[in-house]
Amino acid sequence: MMHVTDVLLSVLGAPPAYLDPGSGSILIQLLIAALLGIGIAARSYWSTIKGWFGIKSKAEDEDESDDK
């Protein structure tokens, strides 16, 4: 029975590798940490990201309407 890691390593040209439960859990923790880190970074720069698409927040819309 082939595992996902065997298929990925064979596609990359590496010989099949054995991953013990400790290594597997570290890889899973690394993946979860990376996803959470990306989420936190996106939340920190959310206003900048919205600006790239021309989306304004309600506070910016209210400030512009007050200026008129």
N, CA, C and O atoms as CSV, one atom per row, in Angstrom:
chain,resi,resn,atom,element,x,y,z
A,1,MET,N,N,0.849,-1.180,0.000
A,1,MET,CA,C,0.000,0.000,0.000
A,1,MET,C,C,0.891,1.238,0.000
A,1,MET,O,O,1.777,1.372,0.843
A,2,MET,N,N,0.654,2.131,-0.938
A,2,MET,CA,C,1.467,3.355,-1.047
A,2,MET,C,C,0.825,4.467,-0.229
A,2,MET,O,O,-0.394,4.643,-0.230
A,3,HIS,N,N,1.659,5.193,0.451
A,3,HIS,CA,C,1.192,6.345,1.206
A,3,HIS,C,C,1.415,7.617,0.398
A,3,HIS,O,O,2.142,7.617,-0.595
A,4,VAL,N,N,0.787,8.684,0.831
A,4,VAL,CA,C,0.902,9.968,0.146
A,4,VAL,C,C,2.355,10.426,0.103
A,4,VAL,O,O,2.815,10.947,-0.913
A,5,THR,N,N,3.074,10.233,1.202
A,5,THR,CA,C,4.470,10.664,1.234
A,5,THR,C,C,5.309,9.870,0.239
A,5,THR,O,O,6.218,10.427,-0.377
A,6,ASP,N,N,5.024,8.589,0.069
A,6,ASP,CA,C,5.750,7.777,-0.910
A,6,ASP,C,C,5.515,8.300,-2.319
A,6,ASP,O,O,6.441,8.366,-3.127
A,7,VAL,N,N,4.275,8.671,-2.610
A,7,VAL,CA,C,3.939,9.184,-3.943
A,7,VAL,C,C,4.639,10.525,-4.170
A,7,VAL,O,O,5.229,10.742,-5.228
A,8,LEU,N,N,4.578,11.423,-3.186
A,8,LEU,CA,C,5.212,12.730,-3.340
A,8,LEU,C,C,6.718,12.608,-3.503
A,8,LEU,O,O,7.310,13.291,-4.339
A,9,LEU,N,N,7.340,11.747,-2.714
A,9,LEU,CA,C,8.782,11.579,-2.816
A,9,LEU,C,C,9.177,10.929,-4.133
A,9,LEU,O,O,10.221,11.263,-4.695
A,10,SER,N,N,8.361,10.006,-4.637
A,10,SER,CA,C,8.694,9.379,-5.913
A,10,SER,C,C,8.543,10.372,-7.058
A,10,SER,O,O,9.298,10.312,-8.029
A,11,VAL,N,N,7.587,11.276,-6.960
A,11,VAL,CA,C,7.430,12.318,-7.976
A,11,VAL,C,C,8.646,13.241,-7.966
A,11,VAL,O,O,9.096,13.689,-9.021
A,12,LEU,N,N,9.177,13.526,-6.782
A,12,LEU,CA,C,10.345,14.387,-6.653
A,12,LEU,C,C,11.646,13.655,-6.960
A,12,LEU,O,O,12.706,14.280,-7.003
A,13,GLY,N,N,11.584,12.359,-7.172
A,13,GLY,CA,C,12.765,11.585,-7.512
A,13,GLY,C,C,13.541,11.082,-6.306
A,13,GLY,O,O,14.663,10.600,-6.461
A,14,ALA,N,N,12.982,11.182,-5.126
A,14,ALA,CA,C,13.653,10.713,-3.918
A,14,ALA,C,C,13.169,9.297,-3.600
A,14,ALA,O,O,12.048,8.931,-3.953
A,15,PRO,N,N,13.992,8.520,-2.949
A,15,PRO,CA,C,13.561,7.173,-2.564
A,15,PRO,C,C,12.486,7.246,-1.478
A,15,PRO,O,O,12.420,8.236,-0.749
A,16,PRO,N,N,11.643,6.218,-1.358
A,16,PRO,CA,C,10.607,6.233,-0.314
A,16,PRO,C,C,11.233,6.402,1.073
A,16,PRO,O,O,12.296,5.851,1.360
A,17,ALA,N,N,10.569,7.156,1.905
A,17,ALA,CA,C,11.101,7.440,3.240
A,17,ALA,C,C,10.108,6.973,4.288
A,17,ALA,O,O,8.902,6.914,4.048
A,18,TYR,N,N,10.634,6.647,5.438
A,18,TYR,CA,C,9.797,6.260,6.567
A,18,TYR,C,C,9.632,7.460,7.482
A,18,TYR,O,O,10.614,8.082,7.888
A,19,LEU,N,N,8.401,7.777,7.801
A,19,LEU,CA,C,8.118,8.854,8.745
A,19,LEU,C,C,7.533,8.229,9.999
A,19,LEU,O,O,6.449,7.646,9.967
A,20,ASP,N,N,8.249,8.353,11.094
A,20,ASP,CA,C,7.706,7.836,12.337
A,20,ASP,C,C,6.675,8.834,12.876
A,20,ASP,O,O,6.602,9.964,12.393
A,21,PRO,N,N,5.881,8.429,13.869
A,21,PRO,CA,C,4.834,9.316,14.384
A,21,PRO,C,C,5.366,10.658,14.895
A,21,PRO,O,O,4.688,11.677,14.770
A,22,GLY,N,N,6.562,10.665,15.462
A,22,GLY,CA,C,7.130,11.922,15.945
A,22,GLY,C,C,7.404,12.897,14.814
A,22,GLY,O,O,7.099,14.084,14.921
A,23,SER,N,N,7.978,12.394,13.732
A,23,SER,CA,C,8.260,13.243,12.565
A,23,SER,C,C,6.961,13.712,11.925
A,23,SER,O,O,6.839,14.869,11.523
A,24,GLY,N,N,6.005,12.820,11.837
A,24,GLY,CA,C,4.715,13.198,11.259
A,24,GLY,C,C,4.023,14.277,12.049
A,24,GLY,O,O,3.446,15.199,11.472
A,25,SER,N,N,4.071,14.174,13.381
A,25,SER,CA,C,3.405,15.191,14.192
A,25,SER,C,C,4.124,16.532,14.092
A,25,SER,O,O,3.483,17.581,14.143
A,26,ILE,N,N,5.452,16.511,13.948
A,26,ILE,CA,C,6.185,17.772,13.767
A,26,ILE,C,C,5.794,18.419,12.444
A,26,ILE,O,O,5.604,19.634,12.379
A,27,LEU,N,N,5.675,17.613,11.388
A,27,LEU,CA,C,5.271,18.158,10.095
A,27,LEU,C,C,3.857,18.746,10.147
A,27,LEU,O,O,3.595,19.797,9.563
A,28,ILE,N,N,2.961,18.070,10.841
A,28,ILE,CA,C,1.596,18.582,10.979
A,28,ILE,C,C,1.600,19.887,11.766
A,28,ILE,O,O,0.900,20.830,11.397
A,29,GLN,N,N,2.383,19.955,12.853
A,29,GLN,CA,C,2.475,21.182,13.639
A,29,GLN,C,C,3.066,22.315,12.813
A,29,GLN,O,O,2.629,23.459,12.932
A,30,LEU,N,N,4.049,22.011,11.982
A,30,LEU,CA,C,4.653,23.018,11.114
A,30,LEU,C,C,3.632,23.558,10.127
A,30,LEU,O,O,3.572,24.765,9.895
A,31,LEU,N,N,2.835,22.681,9.548
A,31,LEU,CA,C,1.801,23.096,8.603
A,31,LEU,C,C,0.756,23.969,9.281
A,31,LEU,O,O,0.365,25.002,8.738
A,32,ILE,N,N,0.301,23.565,10.462
A,32,ILE,CA,C,-0.700,24.352,11.198
A,32,ILE,C,C,-0.131,25.717,11.575
A,32,ILE,O,O,-0.818,26.730,11.441
A,33,ALA,N,N,1.114,25.754,12.043
A,33,ALA,CA,C,1.743,27.024,12.424
A,33,ALA,C,C,1.888,27.948,11.219
A,33,ALA,O,O,1.679,29.156,11.332
A,34,ALA,N,N,2.243,27.386,10.069
A,34,ALA,CA,C,2.379,28.202,8.859
A,34,ALA,C,C,1.033,28.796,8.452
A,34,ALA,O,O,0.954,29.972,8.097
A,35,LEU,N,N,-0.019,27.990,8.502
A,35,LEU,CA,C,-1.349,28.490,8.134
A,35,LEU,C,C,-1.825,29.577,9.103
A,35,LEU,O,O,-2.391,30.586,8.681
A,36,LEU,N,N,-1.593,29.368,10.395
A,36,LEU,CA,C,-1.978,30.382,11.372
A,36,LEU,C,C,-1.150,31.653,11.208
A,36,LEU,O,O,-1.672,32.757,11.359
A,37,GLY,N,N,0.119,31.505,10.904
A,37,GLY,CA,C,0.973,32.667,10.676
A,37,GLY,C,C,0.516,33.483,9.482
A,37,GLY,O,O,0.507,34.713,9.527
A,38,ILE,N,N,0.135,32.791,8.409
A,38,ILE,CA,C,-0.391,33.481,7.231
A,38,ILE,C,C,-1.680,34.211,7.579
A,38,ILE,O,O,-1.899,35.335,7.129
A,39,GLY,N,N,-2.536,33.576,8.379
A,39,GLY,CA,C,-3.787,34.216,8.793
A,39,GLY,C,C,-3.557,35.459,9.635
A,39,GLY,O,O,-4.238,36.468,9.448
A,40,ILE,N,N,-2.613,35.401,10.552
A,40,ILE,CA,C,-2.316,36.553,11.400
A,40,ILE,C,C,-1.709,37.677,10.567
A,40,ILE,O,O,-2.045,38.845,10.767
A,41,ALA,N,N,-0.818,37.337,9.635
A,41,ALA,CA,C,-0.226,38.357,8.772
A,41,ALA,C,C,-1.303,39.021,7.909
A,41,ALA,O,O,-1.301,40.241,7.739
A,42,ALA,N,N,-2.222,38.218,7.367
A,42,ALA,CA,C,-3.297,38.774,6.542
A,42,ALA,C,C,-4.187,39.695,7.374
A,42,ALA,O,O,-4.621,40.742,6.893
A,43,ARG,N,N,-4.456,39.310,8.616
A,43,ARG,CA,C,-5.291,40.153,9.471
A,43,ARG,C,C,-4.585,41.469,9.798
A,43,ARG,O,O,-5.221,42.520,9.869
A,44,SER,N,N,-3.270,41.405,9.998
A,44,SER,CA,C,-2.514,42.611,10.312
A,44,SER,C,C,-2.496,43.587,9.136
A,44,SER,O,O,-2.548,44.801,9.333
A,45,TYR,N,N,-2.423,43.064,7.932
A,45,TYR,CA,C,-2.336,43.911,6.743
A,45,TYR,C,C,-3.653,43.973,5.978
A,45,TYR,O,O,-3.655,44.281,4.787
A,46,TRP,N,N,-4.768,43.688,6.637
A,46,TRP,CA,C,-6.056,43.596,5.952
A,46,TRP,C,C,-6.436,44.898,5.256
A,46,TRP,O,O,-6.946,44.859,4.137
A,47,SER,N,N,-6.204,46.045,5.881
A,47,SER,CA,C,-6.562,47.312,5.248
A,47,SER,C,C,-5.719,47.547,4.001
A,47,SER,O,O,-6.217,48.086,3.013
A,48,THR,N,N,-4.467,47.155,4.034
A,48,THR,CA,C,-3.616,47.288,2.851
A,48,THR,C,C,-4.096,46.364,1.739
A,48,THR,O,O,-4.132,46.751,0.571
A,49,ILE,N,N,-4.464,45.143,2.109
A,49,ILE,CA,C,-4.952,44.185,1.119
A,49,ILE,C,C,-6.240,44.692,0.484
A,49,ILE,O,O,-6.418,44.583,-0.729
A,50,LYS,N,N,-7.145,45.246,1.298
A,50,LYS,CA,C,-8.390,45.799,0.746
A,50,LYS,C,C,-8.092,46.973,-0.171
A,50,LYS,O,O,-8.778,47.158,-1.176
A,51,GLY,N,N,-7.077,47.773,0.156
A,51,GLY,CA,C,-6.704,48.918,-0.673
A,51,GLY,C,C,-6.243,48.497,-2.056
A,51,GLY,O,O,-6.468,49.223,-3.025
A,52,TRP,N,N,-5.600,47.334,-2.171
A,52,TRP,CA,C,-5.163,46.834,-3.473
A,52,TRP,C,C,-6.346,46.602,-4.397
A,52,TRP,O,O,-6.230,46.739,-5.615
A,53,PHE,N,N,-7.495,46.248,-3.807
A,53,PHE,CA,C,-8.690,45.974,-4.608
A,53,PHE,C,C,-9.657,47.152,-4.658
A,53,PHE,O,O,-10.748,47.033,-5.216
A,54,GLY,N,N,-9.269,48.284,-4.081
A,54,GLY,CA,C,-10.093,49.480,-4.119
A,54,GLY,C,C,-11.288,49.441,-3.185
A,54,GLY,O,O,-12.267,50.154,-3.405
A,55,ILE,N,N,-11.225,48.623,-2.150
A,55,ILE,CA,C,-12.328,48.507,-1.193
A,55,ILE,C,C,-12.045,49.442,-0.021
A,55,ILE,O,O,-10.956,49.412,0.551
A,56,LYS,N,N,-13.017,50.265,0.331
A,56,LYS,CA,C,-12.853,51.189,1.444
A,56,LYS,C,C,-13.666,50.705,2.632
A,56,LYS,O,O,-14.694,50.049,2.465
A,57,SER,N,N,-13.201,51.032,3.834
A,57,SER,CA,C,-13.954,50.674,5.026
A,57,SER,C,C,-15.068,51.688,5.249
A,57,SER,O,O,-15.067,52.761,4.646
A,58,LYS,N,N,-16.011,51.352,6.108
A,58,LYS,CA,C,-17.120,52.254,6.407
A,58,LYS,C,C,-16.628,53.560,7.016
A,58,LYS,O,O,-17.181,54.625,6.739
A,59,ALA,N,N,-15.595,53.482,7.839
A,59,ALA,CA,C,-15.057,54.689,8.469
A,59,ALA,C,C,-14.484,55.637,7.421
A,59,ALA,O,O,-14.661,56.851,7.531
A,60,GLU,N,N,-13.801,55.108,6.409
A,60,GLU,CA,C,-13.263,55.951,5.350
A,60,GLU,C,C,-14.386,56.575,4.534
A,60,GLU,O,O,-14.289,57.740,4.147
A,61,ASP,N,N,-15.460,55.816,4.263
A,61,ASP,CA,C,-16.604,56.354,3.526
A,61,ASP,C,C,-17.264,57.485,4.306
A,61,ASP,O,O,-17.643,58.500,3.722
A,62,GLU,N,N,-17.404,57.321,5.619
A,62,GLU,CA,C,-18.028,58.355,6.453
A,62,GLU,C,C,-17.158,59.607,6.501
A,62,GLU,O,O,-17.681,60.721,6.487
A,63,ASP,N,N,-15.840,59.439,6.558
A,63,ASP,CA,C,-14.936,60.584,6.567
A,63,ASP,C,C,-15.038,61.371,5.277
A,63,ASP,O,O,-15.001,62.601,5.304
A,64,GLU,N,N,-15.167,60.690,4.144
A,64,GLU,CA,C,-15.294,61.372,2.863
A,64,GLU,C,C,-16.626,62.103,2.759
A,64,GLU,O,O,-16.681,63.198,2.199
A,65,SER,N,N,-17.703,61.518,3.288
A,65,SER,CA,C,-19.001,62.172,3.220
A,65,SER,C,C,-19.061,63.378,4.156
A,65,SER,O,O,-19.787,64.331,3.875
A,66,ASP,N,N,-18.313,63.358,5.262
A,66,ASP,CA,C,-18.264,64.494,6.172
A,66,ASP,C,C,-17.498,65.662,5.556
A,66,ASP,O,O,-17.792,66.818,5.860
A,67,ASP,N,N,-16.527,65.381,4.703
A,67,ASP,CA,C,-15.710,66.423,4.084
A,67,ASP,C,C,-16.481,67.217,3.049
A,67,ASP,O,O,-16.098,68.347,2.747
A,68,LYS,N,N,-17.535,66.679,2.502
A,68,LYS,CA,C,-18.294,67.361,1.419
A,68,LYS,C,C,-19.193,68.428,1.929
A,68,LYS,O,O,-19.884,69.079,1.146
